[in-house]
Every structure is written in C-alpha cells, then in structure tokens.
Amino acid sequence: MKLQDNPYLPQDTKELVRQLDSLWRGLAQQVNQLSEGSIVATYNAATAAPTTGTYAHGDYVRNAAPVEAGAAASKYVVLGWTCVAAGTPGTWLQCRALTGN
C-alpha cells in the first residue's frame, strides 16, 4: 500500500482510530510480504521495462513474471530492468542472471 502524500486525519476520535487501524493493518501486511520476498508487496514490479513515465538514472523495476530464456548452455532469467539514462521513459537495460542450463 502506498502512503498518501498529504493524508487527511479526521477530527472525530472514532473515525481517526478507524483510519489508523486500517492503515496499520495494511502496513503490517505489506511489511510481512516484503520480508518474505513476495512480489505482490512491491510497487516497482512489471512484466516489461517501462514505456511511459519519467525515470531517473539508476531506477530499478523488478520483473513480475521471470522465466528462463536463451539457448542451451546459456540460459538466463531477467530479474528486472535498470534505467541507464534518465528520461521519459528513460533508457532501460535488462538485469540478467545466468541459470547454468
């Protein structure tokens, strides 16, 4: 869950407690998923390098659907993409890991 940039907190105590309780549950769930390495807990996961939006040099997007690719004896998995030149959408290169197959 993403936090709001400018959250509104109600003046009513019961509503404030309800909103804080809801926020706390969402944060706890996301932290637990992140600590377990779950891809659903991240907001920077996609199935391809970004084609829209503005990115800075060094930004990283995780691959939400990694599969083994390549020829025999040189197979790899694309773990994600790194922005090597800032822009809209920037220049992206694959981050690969060899599988040994």
N, CA, C and O atoms as a printed pandas DataFrame, in Angstrom:
     atom_number atom_name residue_name chain_id  residue_number  x_coord  y_coord  z_coord
0              1         N          MET        A               1    0.838   -1.172    0.000
1              2        CA          MET        A               1    0.000    0.000    0.000
2              3         C          MET        A               1    0.880    1.230    0.000
3              4         O          MET        A               1    1.861    1.296    0.740
4              5         N          LYS        A               2    0.544    2.184   -0.806
5              6        CA          LYS        A               2    1.285    3.440   -0.831
6              7         C          LYS        A               2    0.665    4.407    0.165
7              8         O          LYS        A               2   -0.554    4.461    0.325
8              9         N          LEU        A               3    1.518    5.164    0.826
9             10        CA          LEU        A               3    1.025    6.190    1.736
10            11         C          LEU        A               3    0.658    7.436    0.942
11            12         O          LEU        A               3    1.302    7.750   -0.059
12            13         N          GLN        A               4   -0.360    8.136    1.381
13            14        CA          GLN        A               4   -0.773    9.365    0.721
14            15         C          GLN        A               4    0.288   10.438    0.947
15            16         O          GLN        A               4    0.911   10.492    2.007
16            17         N          ASP        A               5    0.488   11.285   -0.053
17            18        CA          ASP        A               5    1.444   12.382    0.082
18            19         C          ASP        A               5    0.998   13.402    1.119
19            20         O          ASP        A               5    1.822   13.954    1.848
20            21         N          ASN        A               6   -0.290   13.649    1.183
21            22        CA          ASN        A               6   -0.829   14.635    2.107
22            23         C          ASN        A               6   -2.073   14.050    2.768
23            24         O          ASN        A               6   -3.191   14.416    2.405
24            25         N          PRO        A               7   -1.895   13.137    3.742
25            26        CA          PRO        A               7   -3.059   12.461    4.317
26            27         C          PRO        A               7   -3.917   13.404    5.153
27            28         O          PRO        A               7   -3.422   14.315    5.817
28            29         N          TYR        A               8   -5.195   13.154    5.096
29            30        CA          TYR        A               8   -6.154   13.902    5.903
30            31         C          TYR        A               8   -6.502   13.063    7.126
31            32         O          TYR        A               8   -6.915   11.911    6.995
32            33         N          LEU        A               9   -6.338   13.634    8.304
33            34        CA          LEU        A               9   -6.720   12.942    9.525
34            35         C          LEU        A               9   -7.973   13.606   10.081
35            36         O          LEU        A               9   -7.993   14.816   10.302
36            37         N          PRO        A              10   -9.010   12.820   10.305
37            38        CA          PRO        A              10  -10.273   13.394   10.791
38            39         C          PRO        A              10  -10.155   13.898   12.229
39            40         O          PRO        A              10   -9.297   13.446   12.988
40            41         N          GLN        A              11  -11.011   14.824   12.587
41            42        CA          GLN        A              11  -11.038   15.382   13.943
42            43         C          GLN        A              11  -11.804   14.474   14.903
43            44         O          GLN        A              11  -11.555   14.486   16.109
44            45         N          ASP        A              12  -12.737   13.684   14.361
45            46        CA          ASP        A              12  -13.526   12.766   15.175
46            47         C          ASP        A              12  -12.640   11.615   15.645
47            48         O          ASP        A              12  -12.010   10.951   14.822
48            49         N          THR        A              13  -12.581   11.372   16.934
49            50        CA          THR        A              13  -11.684   10.367   17.502
50            51         C          THR        A              13  -11.985    8.965   16.995
51            52         O          THR        A              13  -11.066    8.218   16.659
52            53         N          LYS        A              14  -13.261    8.602   16.935
53            54        CA          LYS        A              14  -13.609    7.252   16.476
54            55         C          LYS        A              14  -13.182    7.050   15.020
55            56         O          LYS        A              14  -12.647    5.996   14.676
56            57         N          GLU        A              15  -13.411    8.044   14.167
57            58        CA          GLU        A              15  -13.014    7.938   12.754
58            59         C          GLU        A              15  -11.501    7.907   12.631
59            60         O          GLU        A              15  -10.961    7.186   11.792
60            61         N          LEU        A              16  -10.809    8.685   13.462
61            62        CA          LEU        A              16   -9.345    8.691   13.455
62            63         C          LEU        A              16   -8.804    7.315   13.815
63            64         O          LEU        A              16   -7.902    6.807   13.148
64            65         N          VAL        A              17   -9.340    6.719   14.846
65            66        CA          VAL        A              17   -8.909    5.381   15.268
66            67         C          VAL        A              17   -9.191    4.368   14.175
67            68         O          VAL        A              17   -8.359    3.498   13.918
68            69         N          ARG        A              18  -10.354    4.459   13.518
69            70        CA          ARG        A              18  -10.702    3.531   12.440
70            71         C          ARG        A              18   -9.711    3.652   11.283
71            72         O          ARG        A              18   -9.240    2.643   10.758
72            73         N          GLN        A              19   -9.398    4.882   10.888
73            74        CA          GLN        A              19   -8.462    5.081    9.777
74            75         C          GLN        A              19   -7.047    4.620   10.134
75            76         O          GLN        A              19   -6.370    4.001    9.314
76            77         N          LEU        A              20   -6.603    4.921   11.354
77            78        CA          LEU        A              20   -5.272    4.480   11.781
78            79         C          LEU        A              20   -5.189    2.960   11.854
79            80         O          LEU        A              20   -4.173    2.369   11.487
80            81         N          ASP        A              21   -6.264    2.331   12.330
81            82        CA          ASP        A              21   -6.309    0.868   12.390
82            83         C          ASP        A              21   -6.201    0.270   10.993
83            84         O          ASP        A              21   -5.454   -0.684   10.776
84            85         N          SER        A              22   -6.948    0.832   10.048
85            86        CA          SER        A              22   -6.909    0.350    8.668
86            87         C          SER        A              22   -5.514    0.547    8.062
87            88         O          SER        A              22   -4.988   -0.347    7.399
88            89         N          LEU        A              23   -4.926    1.713    8.292
89            90        CA          LEU        A              23   -3.587    1.992    7.782
90            91         C          LEU        A              23   -2.561    1.037    8.385
91            92         O          LEU        A              23   -1.705    0.514    7.672
92            93         N          TRP        A              24   -2.645    0.810    9.682
93            94        CA          TRP        A              24   -1.696   -0.068   10.357
94            95         C          TRP        A              24   -1.795   -1.507    9.822
95            96         O          TRP        A              24   -0.772   -2.158    9.609
96            97         N          ARG        A              25   -3.005   -1.994    9.608
97            98        CA          ARG        A              25   -3.183   -3.354    9.074
98            99         C          ARG        A              25   -2.555   -3.482    7.681
99           100         O          ARG        A              25   -1.883   -4.470    7.382
100          101         N          GLY        A              26   -2.781   -2.481    6.846
101          102        CA          GLY        A              26   -2.198   -2.501    5.503
102          103         C          GLY        A              26   -0.680   -2.452    5.528
103          104         O          GLY        A              26   -0.019   -3.167    4.775
104          105         N          LEU        A              27   -0.126   -1.610    6.393
105          106        CA          LEU        A              27    1.332   -1.527    6.512
106          107         C          LEU        A              27    1.927   -2.835    7.023
107          108         O          LEU        A              27    2.942   -3.305    6.508
108          109         N          ALA        A              28    1.294   -3.417    8.034
109          110        CA          ALA        A              28    1.785   -4.681    8.587
110          111         C          ALA        A              28    1.774   -5.784    7.529
111          112         O          ALA        A              28    2.717   -6.570    7.433
112          113         N          GLN        A              29    0.705   -5.837    6.738
113          114        CA          GLN        A              29    0.606   -6.853    5.689
114          115         C          GLN        A              29    1.706   -6.661    4.646
115          116         O          GLN        A              29    2.341   -7.627    4.224
116          117         N          GLN        A              30    1.926   -5.421    4.236
117          118        CA          GLN        A              30    2.945   -5.172    3.215
118          119         C          GLN        A              30    4.350   -5.457    3.749
119          120         O          GLN        A              30    5.164   -6.049    3.041
120          121         N          VAL        A              31    4.644   -5.053    4.970
121          122        CA          VAL        A              31    5.959   -5.323    5.559
122          123         C          VAL        A              31    6.187   -6.824    5.667
123          124         O          VAL        A              31    7.281   -7.305    5.369
124          125         N          ASN        A              32    5.178   -7.566    6.086
125          126        CA          ASN        A              32    5.309   -9.020    6.172
126          127         C          ASN        A              32    5.566   -9.635    4.801
127          128         O          ASN        A              32    6.411  -10.520    4.668
128          129         N          GLN        A              33    4.845   -9.174    3.783
129          130        CA          GLN        A              33    5.049   -9.703    2.432
130          131         C          GLN        A              33    6.439   -9.339    1.910
131          132         O          GLN        A              33    7.089  -10.161    1.263
132          133         N          LEU        A              34    6.899   -8.126    2.182
133          134        CA          LEU        A              34    8.242   -7.725    1.754
134          135         C          LEU        A              34    9.302   -8.588    2.428
135          136         O          LEU        A              34   10.261   -9.012    1.783
136          137         N          SER        A              35    9.132   -8.849    3.720
137          138        CA          SER        A              35   10.127   -9.645    4.438
138          139         C          SER        A              35   10.157  -11.088    3.949
139          140         O          SER        A              35   11.162  -11.779    4.115
140          141         N          GLU        A              36    9.059  -11.546    3.348
141          142        CA          GLU        A              36    9.002  -12.891    2.791
142          143         C          GLU        A              36    9.400  -12.929    1.324
143          144         O          GLU        A              36    9.401  -13.997    0.710
144          145         N          GLY        A              37    9.743  -11.753    0.742
145          146        CA          GLY        A              37   10.176  -11.691   -0.648
146          147         C          GLY        A              37    9.041  -11.747   -1.648
147          148         O          GLY        A              37    9.268  -12.074   -2.813
148          149         N          SER        A              38    7.827  -11.437   -1.228
149          150        CA          SER        A              38    6.662  -11.525   -2.105
150          151         C          SER        A              38    6.625  -10.369   -3.101
151          152         O          SER        A              38    6.723   -9.205   -2.712
152          153         N          ILE        A              39    6.486  -10.690   -4.376
153          154        CA          ILE        A              39    6.454   -9.677   -5.423
154          155         C          ILE        A              39    5.206   -8.801   -5.327
155          156         O          ILE        A              39    5.236   -7.655   -5.776
156          157         N          VAL        A              40    4.111   -9.308   -4.755
157          158        CA          VAL        A              40    2.886   -8.515   -4.656
158          159         C          VAL        A              40    3.029   -7.351   -3.688
159          160         O          VAL        A              40    2.190   -6.450   -3.685
160          161         N          ALA        A              41    4.074   -7.350   -2.868
161          162        CA          ALA        A              41    4.269   -6.276   -1.893
162          163         C          ALA        A              41    5.006   -5.080   -2.481
163          164         O          ALA        A              41    5.177   -4.068   -1.801
164          165         N          THR        A              42    5.444   -5.179   -3.725
165          166        CA          THR        A              42    6.210   -4.084   -4.317
166          167         C          THR        A              42    5.380   -3.321   -5.339
167          168         O          THR        A              42    4.458   -3.863   -5.950
168          169         N          TYR        A              43    5.726   -2.068   -5.508
169          170        CA          TYR        A              43    5.055   -1.236   -6.494
170          171         C          TYR        A              43    5.934   -1.012   -7.708
171          172         O          TYR        A              43    5.520   -0.360   -8.666
172          173         N          ASN        A              44    7.127   -1.539   -7.674
173          174        CA          ASN        A              44    8.032   -1.353   -8.809
174          175         C          ASN        A              44    8.266   -2.682   -9.530
175          176         O          ASN        A              44    9.397   -3.011   -9.889
176          177         N          ALA        A              45    7.202   -3.430   -9.735
177          178        CA          ALA        A              45    7.287   -4.684  -10.462
178          179         C          ALA        A              45    6.413   -4.599  -11.707
179          180         O          ALA        A              45    5.289   -4.100  -11.656
180          181         N          ALA        A              46    6.939   -5.092  -12.825
181          182        CA          ALA        A              46    6.210   -5.071  -14.090
182          183         C          ALA        A              46    6.659   -6.267  -14.922
183          184         O          ALA        A              46    7.604   -6.964  -14.555
184          185         N          THR        A              47    5.989   -6.497  -16.024
185          186        CA          THR        A              47    6.352   -7.618  -16.895
186          187         C          THR        A              47    7.238   -7.175  -18.058
187          188         O          THR        A              47    7.637   -8.000  -18.880
188          189         N          ALA        A              48    7.547   -5.879  -18.134
189          190        CA          ALA        A              48    8.436   -5.346  -19.170
190          191         C          ALA        A              48    9.015   -4.025  -18.671
191          192         O          ALA        A              48    8.510   -3.429  -17.720
192          193         N          ALA        A              49   10.071   -3.584  -19.321
193          194        CA          ALA        A              49   10.656   -2.288  -18.978
194          195         C          ALA        A              49    9.631   -1.186  -19.228
195          196         O          ALA        A              49    8.824   -1.300  -20.150
196          197         N          PRO        A              50    9.647   -0.127  -18.430
197          198        CA          PRO        A              50    8.673    0.959  -18.604
198          199         C          PRO        A              50    8.741    1.597  -19.985
199          200         O          PRO        A              50    9.817    1.750  -20.563
200          201         N          THR        A              51    7.580    1.965  -20.500
201          202        CA          THR        A              51    7.494    2.671  -21.785
202          203         C          THR        A              51    6.854    4.044  -21.615
203          204         O          THR        A              51    6.801    4.828  -22.562
204          205         N          THR        A              52    6.370    4.335  -20.410
205          206        CA          THR        A              52    5.794    5.639  -20.102
206          207         C          THR        A              52    6.289    6.074  -18.735
207          208         O          THR        A              52    6.770    5.256  -17.951
208          209         N          GLY        A              53    6.172    7.354  -18.455
209          210        CA          GLY        A              53    6.592    7.886  -17.170
210          211         C          GLY        A              53    8.009    8.434  -17.233
211          212         O          GLY        A              53    8.751    8.164  -18.177
212          213         N          THR        A              54    8.371    9.203  -16.223
213          214        CA          THR        A              54    9.695    9.808  -16.143
214          215         C          THR        A              54   10.510    9.082  -15.087
215          216         O          THR        A              54   10.038    8.855  -13.973
216          217         N          TYR        A              55   11.745    8.719  -15.444
217          218        CA          TYR        A              55   12.602    7.952  -14.544
218          219         C          TYR        A              55   13.986    8.568  -14.467
219          220         O          TYR        A              55   14.444    9.240  -15.391
220          221         N          ALA        A              56   14.638    8.321  -13.343
221          222        CA          ALA        A              56   15.991    8.831  -13.115
222          223         C          ALA        A              56   17.013    7.724  -13.353
223          224         O          ALA        A              56   16.687    6.538  -13.282
224          225         N          HIS        A              57   18.236    8.120  -13.633
225          226        CA          HIS        A              57   19.342    7.178  -13.804
226          227         C          HIS        A              57   19.473    6.351  -12.525
227          228         O          HIS        A              57   19.566    6.907  -11.431
228          229         N          GLY        A              58   19.479    5.030  -12.662
229          230        CA          GLY        A              58   19.607    4.141  -11.514
230          231         C          GLY        A              58   18.296    3.574  -11.007
231          232         O          GLY        A              58   18.311    2.677  -10.164
232          233         N          ASP        A              59   17.156    4.064  -11.491
233          234        CA          ASP        A              59   15.874    3.495  -11.082
234          235         C          ASP        A              59   15.828    2.030  -11.512
235          236         O          ASP        A              59   16.398    1.658  -12.537
236          237         N          TYR        A              60   15.151    1.211  -10.728
237          238        CA          TYR        A              60   15.097   -0.226  -10.985
238          239         C          TYR        A              60   13.648   -0.693  -10.929
239          240         O          TYR        A              60   12.894   -0.288  -10.045
240          241         N          VAL        A              61   13.262   -1.543  -11.873
241          242        CA          VAL        A              61   11.929   -2.147  -11.905
242          243         C          VAL        A              61   12.118   -3.658  -11.884
243          244         O          VAL        A              61   12.830   -4.212  -12.720
244          245         N          ARG        A              62   11.469   -4.328  -10.913
245          246        CA          ARG        A              62   11.566   -5.784  -10.813
246          247         C          ARG        A              62   10.691   -6.450  -11.860
247          248         O          ARG        A              62    9.658   -5.909  -12.255
248          249         N          ASN        A              63   11.113   -7.634  -12.307
249          250        CA          ASN        A              63   10.335   -8.430  -13.253
250          251         C          ASN        A              63    9.303   -9.229  -12.471
251          252         O          ASN        A              63    9.651  -10.070  -11.642
252          253         N          ALA        A              64    8.030   -8.959  -12.742
253          254        CA          ALA        A              64    6.949   -9.652  -12.041
254          255         C          ALA        A              64    6.664  -11.035  -12.601
255          256         O          ALA        A              64    5.922  -11.805  -11.992
256          257         N          ALA        A              65    7.245  -11.365  -13.761
257          258        CA          ALA        A              65    6.974  -12.662  -14.390
258          259         C          ALA        A              65    8.253  -13.242  -14.994
259          260         O          ALA        A              65    8.333  -13.405  -16.212
260          261         N          PRO        A              66    9.254  -13.556  -14.167
261          262        CA          PRO        A              66   10.506  -14.081  -14.717
262          263         C          PRO        A              66   10.345  -15.504  -15.264
263          264         O          PRO        A              66    9.667  -16.344  -14.672
264          265         N          VAL        A              67   10.976  -15.741  -16.390
265          266        CA          VAL        A              67   11.013  -17.083  -16.992
266          267         C          VAL        A              67   12.421  -17.315  -17.535
267          268         O          VAL        A              67   13.145  -16.365  -17.836
268          269         N          GLU        A              68   12.796  -18.569  -17.655
269          270        CA          GLU        A              68   14.099  -18.907  -18.217
270          271         C          GLU        A              68   14.064  -18.692  -19.732
271          272         O          GLU        A              68   13.119  -19.111  -20.401
272          273         N          ALA        A              69   15.084  -18.047  -20.262
273          274        CA          ALA        A              69   15.159  -17.751  -21.697
274          275         C          ALA        A              69   16.561  -18.056  -22.196
275          276         O          ALA        A              69   17.452  -18.371  -21.408
276          277         N          GLY        A              70   16.752  -17.962  -23.496
277          278        CA          GLY        A              70   18.072  -18.171  -24.083
278          279         C          GLY        A              70   18.262  -19.565  -24.637
279          280         O          GLY        A              70   17.391  -20.428  -24.526
280          281         N          ALA        A              71   19.433  -19.764  -25.240
281          282        CA          ALA        A              71   19.775  -21.048  -25.860
282          283         C          ALA        A              71   20.388  -21.989  -24.825
283          284         O          ALA        A              71   20.824  -21.560  -23.756
284          285         N          ALA        A              72   20.413  -23.285  -25.162
285          286        CA          ALA        A              72   21.010  -24.280  -24.283
286          287         C          ALA        A              72   22.429  -23.880  -23.919
287          288         O          ALA        A              72   23.171  -23.372  -24.760
288          289         N          ALA        A              73   22.802  -24.106  -22.684
289          290        CA          ALA        A              73   24.118  -23.810  -22.119
290          291         C          ALA        A              73   24.344  -22.314  -21.881
291          292         O          ALA        A              73   25.407  -21.920  -21.401
292          293         N          SER        A              74   23.362  -21.486  -22.209
293          294        CA          SER        A              74   23.496  -20.048  -21.912
294          295         C          SER        A              74   22.138  -19.456  -21.536
295          296         O          SER        A              74   21.814  -18.326  -21.903
296          297         N          LYS        A              75   21.355  -20.236  -20.801
297          298        CA          LYS        A              75   20.031  -19.764  -20.395
298          299         C          LYS        A              75   20.156  -18.760  -19.251
299          300         O          LYS        A              75   21.105  -18.796  -18.469
300          301         N          TYR        A              76   19.169  -17.865  -19.175
301          302        CA          TYR        A              76   19.183  -16.802  -18.171
302          303         C          TYR        A              76   17.757  -16.453  -17.761
303          304         O          TYR        A              76   16.790  -16.874  -18.396
304          305         N          VAL        A              77   17.649  -15.682  -16.700
305          306        CA          VAL        A              77   16.378  -15.142  -16.220
306          307         C          VAL        A              77   16.545  -13.632  -16.132
307          308         O          VAL        A              77   17.556  -13.145  -15.626
308          309         N          VAL        A              78   15.554  -12.890  -16.625
309          310        CA          VAL        A              78   15.573  -11.431  -16.488
310          311         C          VAL        A              78   14.980  -11.101  -15.118
311          312         O          VAL        A              78   13.792  -11.315  -14.875
312          313         N          LEU        A              79   15.826  -10.574  -14.225
313          314        CA          LEU        A              79   15.381  -10.238  -12.876
314          315         C          LEU        A              79   14.655   -8.898  -12.828
315          316         O          LEU        A              79   13.816   -8.663  -11.959
316          317         N          GLY        A              80   14.992   -8.019  -13.779
317          318        CA          GLY        A              80   14.373   -6.698  -13.816
318          319         C          GLY        A              80   15.076   -5.827  -14.833
319          320         O          GLY        A              80   15.803   -6.322  -15.695
320          321         N          TRP        A              81   14.856   -4.527  -14.730
321          322        CA          TRP        A              81   15.432   -3.571  -15.666
322          323         C          TRP        A              81   15.976   -2.383  -14.886
323          324         O          TRP        A              81   15.360   -1.935  -13.919
324          325         N          THR        A              82   17.143   -1.868  -15.310
325          326        CA          THR        A              82   17.767   -0.706  -14.687
326          327         C          THR        A              82   17.771    0.448  -15.683
327          328         O          THR        A              82   18.096    0.263  -16.855
328          329         N          CYS        A              83   17.409    1.635  -15.212
329          330        CA          CYS        A              83   17.424    2.832  -16.049
330          331         C          CYS        A              83   18.867    3.341  -16.123
331          332         O          CYS        A              83   19.450    3.709  -15.104
332          333         N          VAL        A              84   19.439    3.361  -17.329
333          334        CA          VAL        A              84   20.835    3.779  -17.512
334          335         C          VAL        A              84   20.940    5.193  -18.066
335          336         O          VAL        A              84   22.038    5.746  -18.131
336          337         N          ALA        A              85   19.826    5.785  -18.465
337          338        CA          ALA        A              85   19.793    7.175  -18.918
338          339         C          ALA        A              85   18.431    7.753  -18.546
339          340         O          ALA        A              85   17.398    7.241  -18.979
340          341         N          ALA        A              86   18.428    8.806  -17.754
341          342        CA          ALA        A              86   17.183    9.414  -17.287
342          343         C          ALA        A              86   16.361    9.926  -18.462
343          344         O          ALA        A              86   16.903   10.282  -19.508
344          345         N          GLY        A              87   15.059    9.957  -18.275
345          346        CA          GLY        A              87   14.198   10.489  -19.330
346          347         C          GLY        A              87   12.780    9.999  -19.202
347          348         O          GLY        A              87   12.381    9.422  -18.190
348          349         N          THR        A              88   12.024   10.246  -20.263
349          350        CA          THR        A              88   10.636    9.824  -20.325
350          351         C          THR        A              88   10.473    8.899  -21.519
351          352         O          THR        A              88   10.209    9.410  -22.607
352          353         N          PRO        A              89   10.604    7.619  -21.414
353          354        CA          PRO        A              89   10.645    6.835  -20.192
354          355         C          PRO        A              89   12.060    6.515  -19.705
355          356         O          PRO        A              89   12.204    5.760  -18.744
356          357         N          GLY        A              90   13.084    7.046  -20.316
357          358        CA          GLY        A              90   14.453    6.678  -19.953
358          359         C          GLY        A              90   14.937    5.536  -20.825
359          360         O          GLY        A              90   14.187    5.003  -21.643
360          361         N          THR        A              91   16.194    5.164  -20.645
361          362        CA          THR        A              91   16.772    4.031  -21.372
362          363         C          THR        A              91   16.965    2.893  -20.381
363          364         O          THR        A              91   17.612    3.059  -19.347
364          365         N          TRP        A              92   16.404    1.751  -20.702
365          366        CA          TRP        A              92   16.382    0.605  -19.784
366          367         C          TRP        A              92   17.192   -0.558  -20.324
367          368         O          TRP        A              92   17.143   -0.857  -21.517
368          369         N          LEU        A              93   17.943   -1.218  -19.441
369          370        CA          LEU        A              93   18.680   -2.436  -19.782
370          371         C          LEU        A              93   18.223   -3.564  -18.866
371          372         O          LEU        A              93   17.908   -3.348  -17.695
372          373         N          GLN        A              94   18.194   -4.768  -19.421
373          374        CA          GLN        A              94   17.817   -5.939  -18.632
374          375         C          GLN        A              94   18.907   -6.258  -17.607
375          376         O          GLN        A              94   20.097   -6.084  -17.871
376          377         N          CYS        A              95   18.483   -6.724  -16.448
377          378        CA          CYS        A              95   19.391   -7.268  -15.426
378          379         C          CYS        A              95   19.175   -8.773  -15.476
379          380         O          CYS        A              95   18.132   -9.273  -15.056
380          381         N          ARG        A              96   20.166   -9.492  -15.992
381          382        CA          ARG        A              96   20.026  -10.931  -16.203
382          383         C          ARG        A              96   20.839  -11.718  -15.195
383          384         O          ARG        A              96   21.853  -11.245  -14.681
384          385         N          ALA        A              97   20.375  -12.931  -14.921
385          386        CA          ALA        A              97   21.104  -13.891  -14.091
386          387         C          ALA        A              97   21.178  -15.201  -14.862
387          388         O          ALA        A              97   20.161  -15.732  -15.306
388          389         N          LEU        A              98   22.385  -15.710  -15.013
389          390        CA          LEU        A              98   22.558  -16.996  -15.699
390          391         C          LEU        A              98   22.017  -18.117  -14.831
391          392         O          LEU        A              98   22.173  -18.089  -13.611
392          393         N          THR        A              99   21.383  -19.102  -15.448
393          394        CA          THR        A              99   20.798  -20.215  -14.688
394          395         C          THR        A              99   21.706  -21.449  -14.656
395          396         O          THR        A              99   21.511  -22.341  -13.831
396          397         N          GLY        A             100   22.687  -21.500  -15.547
397          398        CA          GLY        A             100   23.560  -22.666  -15.588
398          399         C          GLY        A             100   23.029  -23.785  -16.469
399          400         O          GLY        A             100   23.632  -24.856  -16.532
400          401         N          ASN        A             101   21.926  -23.559  -17.141
401          402        CA          ASN        A             101   21.335  -24.592  -18.014
402          403         C          ASN        A             101   21.742  -24.371  -19.448
403          404         O          ASN        A             101   21.344  -25.136  -20.327
